[in-house]
């Protein structure tokens, strides 16, 4: 250690308080974290790319500083999807600090990593007060049936009004309108359940028809429209 001449000439003053870091809640315990291996928890981070063209939701399950589970969900440019595939391979098995200092290819995923690091480092995790935390695989509970990300996609113009395109339940087939041409419900196909049925050998046409549902006052519609064409 090198010291400047000015510091060398100073007299020593003893340090009084030495109580360490403030404790943070981790998996049902209060922990004074002094190193990365002290960090445990399941949390989420949201990131965005420089032109704000896309976004990423990153979920990590960390045990004793090691990333045991990673869920990467992206929305935006197609390149981000491929970056997410790389990030999912890269992240698991790394320490939280290694992951923070790893180039995860996409700006949005890098920002999400930064944000989730802050969450975990300050004890703001989903498992802060859950004794023992959550088992590995818990992040999948955030997904819908068939392990599909829950996505909402809506489009609207002042000229032609609103169009529901995709809800958490599934892909919107029709939007129901009342006598005032106001949206009162919709008809959708649950893609997750449909694909699960097809994977189990159900005929695609049958799987499609069995997973069509309605929401709202669809049956009271004066007319229905295809939100992508009408």
C-alpha positions as CSV (number, residue, x, y, z in Angstrom):
1,X,0.0,0.0,0.0
2,X,1.4,3.4,-1.0
3,X,0.6,6.5,1.1
4,X,1.2,10.2,0.2
5,X,3.7,12.2,2.1
6,X,0.9,14.2,3.7
7,X,-0.8,11.1,5.0
8,X,2.4,9.7,6.3
9,X,2.9,12.9,8.4
10,X,-0.5,12.6,10.0
11,X,-1.0,11.1,13.5
12,X,-3.3,8.1,14.0
13,X,-6.9,8.4,15.2
14,X,-8.5,5.2,16.4
15,X,-11.7,4.1,14.8
16,X,-14.5,3.6,17.3
17,X,-17.6,2.1,15.7
18,X,-17.1,-1.2,13.9
19,X,-20.5,-2.9,13.6
20,X,-20.2,-4.1,10.0
21,X,-22.9,-3.8,7.4
22,X,-26.6,-3.4,8.1
23,X,-28.4,-6.8,8.0
24,X,-30.6,-7.6,5.1
25,X,-33.5,-10.1,4.9
26,X,-32.6,-13.2,3.0
27,X,-34.8,-16.3,2.8
28,X,-36.2,-15.8,6.3
29,X,-33.0,-14.8,8.0
30,X,-31.2,-11.5,8.7
31,X,-27.8,-11.6,7.1
32,X,-24.8,-9.2,7.3
33,X,-23.5,-9.6,3.8
34,X,-19.8,-9.0,3.5
35,X,-19.1,-11.1,0.4
36,X,-21.0,-12.5,-2.6
37,X,-21.4,-15.9,-1.0
38,X,-23.6,-14.3,1.6
39,X,-26.3,-13.5,-0.9
40,X,-29.3,-15.7,-1.4
41,X,-32.8,-15.1,-2.8
42,X,-35.1,-15.1,-5.8
43,X,-35.8,-11.8,-7.5
44,X,-36.6,-10.1,-10.8
45,X,-34.9,-7.3,-12.8
46,X,-36.2,-5.3,-15.7
47,X,-33.9,-4.0,-18.4
48,X,-34.1,-2.0,-21.6
49,X,-31.7,-1.4,-24.5
50,X,-30.1,1.9,-25.5
51,X,-32.6,2.9,-28.2
52,X,-35.4,1.5,-25.9
53,X,-36.5,-0.7,-28.7
54,X,-36.8,-3.8,-26.4
55,X,-37.1,-5.0,-22.8
56,X,-36.0,-7.9,-20.7
57,X,-37.4,-9.5,-17.5
58,X,-34.7,-11.5,-15.8
59,X,-35.5,-13.9,-12.9
60,X,-32.7,-15.4,-10.9
61,X,-32.7,-17.9,-8.0
62,X,-29.5,-17.4,-6.1
63,X,-28.2,-19.7,-3.4
64,X,-25.0,-18.7,-1.4
65,X,-23.9,-16.3,-4.2
66,X,-24.3,-18.9,-7.0
67,X,-27.0,-18.5,-9.7
68,X,-28.8,-21.8,-9.6
69,X,-31.7,-20.9,-11.9
70,X,-32.3,-18.2,-14.6
71,X,-35.4,-17.3,-16.5
72,X,-34.9,-14.8,-19.3
73,X,-38.0,-13.2,-21.0
74,X,-37.6,-10.7,-23.7
75,X,-39.8,-8.4,-25.7
76,X,-38.7,-6.4,-28.7
77,X,-36.1,-6.9,-31.5
78,X,-35.5,-10.4,-32.8
79,X,-31.8,-10.3,-32.0
80,X,-32.7,-10.0,-28.3
81,X,-34.3,-13.4,-28.4
82,X,-31.0,-15.0,-29.5
83,X,-29.2,-13.0,-26.9
84,X,-31.6,-14.4,-24.3
85,X,-30.7,-18.0,-25.4
86,X,-27.0,-17.2,-24.9
87,X,-27.6,-15.5,-21.5
88,X,-29.6,-18.5,-20.2
89,X,-26.6,-20.7,-21.0
90,X,-24.1,-18.3,-19.6
91,X,-25.8,-17.3,-16.3
92,X,-26.4,-20.5,-14.4
93,X,-23.5,-21.6,-12.3
94,X,-21.9,-18.2,-12.1
95,X,-21.5,-16.2,-9.0
96,X,-23.7,-13.1,-8.8
97,X,-20.6,-10.9,-9.2
98,X,-19.3,-12.9,-12.2
99,X,-22.7,-12.5,-13.9
100,X,-22.8,-8.8,-13.3
101,X,-19.4,-8.5,-15.0
102,X,-20.3,-10.7,-17.9
103,X,-21.3,-9.3,-21.3
104,X,-24.8,-10.8,-21.8
105,X,-24.7,-9.6,-25.5
106,X,-27.9,-7.5,-25.4
107,X,-28.1,-4.1,-23.6
108,X,-31.5,-4.9,-22.2
109,X,-30.3,-8.2,-20.6
110,X,-27.2,-6.4,-19.2
111,X,-29.4,-3.7,-17.7
112,X,-31.8,-6.4,-16.2
113,X,-28.7,-8.1,-14.7
114,X,-27.6,-4.8,-13.1
115,X,-31.1,-4.1,-11.7
116,X,-31.5,-7.6,-10.2
117,X,-28.1,-7.4,-8.7
118,X,-29.2,-4.2,-6.8
119,X,-32.4,-6.0,-5.7
120,X,-30.5,-8.9,-4.2
121,X,-27.7,-6.9,-2.7
122,X,-30.2,-4.8,-0.8
123,X,-32.4,-7.7,0.3
124,X,-35.3,-6.7,-2.0
125,X,-36.1,-10.2,-3.1
126,X,-39.3,-12.2,-3.5
127,X,-38.0,-14.6,-0.9
128,X,-36.7,-12.1,1.7
129,X,-39.0,-13.4,4.4
130,X,-39.6,-17.0,3.1
131,X,-37.7,-19.4,5.3
132,X,-35.4,-21.5,3.1
133,X,-36.3,-19.5,0.0
134,X,-37.8,-21.2,-3.0
135,X,-36.8,-24.4,-4.7
136,X,-34.9,-24.4,-8.0
137,X,-37.5,-24.2,-10.7
138,X,-39.7,-21.8,-8.9
139,X,-39.3,-19.1,-11.6
140,X,-41.4,-21.2,-14.0
141,X,-44.4,-20.4,-11.9
142,X,-44.3,-16.9,-13.4
143,X,-45.2,-18.5,-16.7
144,X,-48.6,-19.4,-18.0
145,X,-50.0,-22.9,-19.0
146,X,-47.6,-24.6,-21.3
147,X,-44.7,-22.6,-20.0
148,X,-45.4,-19.5,-22.2
149,X,-44.6,-16.0,-21.0
150,X,-47.7,-14.0,-20.2
151,X,-47.9,-11.3,-22.9
152,X,-50.3,-8.5,-23.4
153,X,-50.4,-6.8,-26.8
154,X,-52.8,-4.0,-27.6
155,X,-52.9,-1.5,-30.5
156,X,-55.0,1.7,-30.8
157,X,-55.4,4.7,-33.0
158,X,-57.5,7.8,-32.4
159,X,-58.9,7.3,-35.9
160,X,-60.1,3.7,-35.5
161,X,-60.0,2.9,-31.7
162,X,-58.6,0.0,-29.8
163,X,-57.6,-3.5,-30.9
164,X,-56.9,-6.3,-28.4
165,X,-54.3,-8.7,-30.0
166,X,-53.1,-10.9,-27.2
167,X,-54.0,-11.2,-23.5
168,X,-52.5,-13.2,-20.7
169,X,-55.1,-15.9,-21.5
170,X,-54.0,-16.2,-25.1
171,X,-54.2,-15.0,-28.7
172,X,-57.3,-12.9,-29.4
173,X,-59.4,-14.1,-32.3
174,X,-62.3,-11.6,-32.1
175,X,-63.3,-8.5,-30.2
176,X,-66.9,-8.1,-29.2
177,X,-68.6,-4.7,-29.7
178,X,-71.9,-3.3,-28.3
179,X,-74.4,-1.1,-30.0
180,X,-72.1,1.9,-29.4
181,X,-69.2,0.1,-31.0
182,X,-67.4,-0.1,-27.6
183,X,-65.3,-3.2,-26.8
184,X,-67.1,-5.4,-24.2
185,X,-65.2,-8.7,-24.5
186,X,-63.1,-10.9,-26.6
187,X,-62.8,-14.5,-27.9
188,X,-59.3,-16.1,-27.7
189,X,-57.4,-19.3,-28.1
190,X,-55.2,-20.4,-25.2
191,X,-52.0,-21.2,-27.1
192,X,-50.2,-22.8,-24.2
193,X,-52.9,-25.3,-23.5
194,X,-53.4,-25.9,-27.3
195,X,-49.7,-26.7,-27.8
196,X,-49.7,-29.0,-24.8
197,X,-52.6,-30.9,-26.2
198,X,-51.0,-31.2,-29.7
199,X,-47.8,-32.4,-28.1
200,X,-49.8,-35.2,-26.4
201,X,-51.1,-36.4,-29.7
202,X,-54.4,-34.5,-30.0
203,X,-55.4,-33.5,-33.6
204,X,-54.3,-29.8,-34.1
205,X,-57.8,-28.8,-35.3
206,X,-59.4,-30.4,-32.2
207,X,-56.8,-28.9,-29.9
208,X,-57.5,-25.5,-31.4
209,X,-61.3,-25.7,-31.1
210,X,-61.2,-27.1,-27.5
211,X,-59.1,-24.2,-26.2
212,X,-61.2,-21.4,-27.6
213,X,-62.7,-19.3,-24.8
214,X,-64.4,-16.0,-24.3
215,X,-64.0,-13.2,-21.8
216,X,-66.3,-10.3,-20.7
217,X,-69.7,-9.8,-22.2
218,X,-68.8,-11.5,-25.5
219,X,-72.2,-13.2,-25.8
220,X,-74.0,-9.8,-25.7
221,X,-72.1,-8.5,-28.7
222,X,-74.0,-6.7,-31.4
223,X,-71.1,-7.6,-33.7
224,X,-67.7,-9.1,-33.5
225,X,-64.6,-8.0,-35.4
226,X,-61.2,-9.6,-36.3
227,X,-58.8,-7.2,-34.6
228,X,-56.1,-7.8,-37.1
229,X,-58.1,-7.2,-40.3
230,X,-61.2,-5.2,-39.5
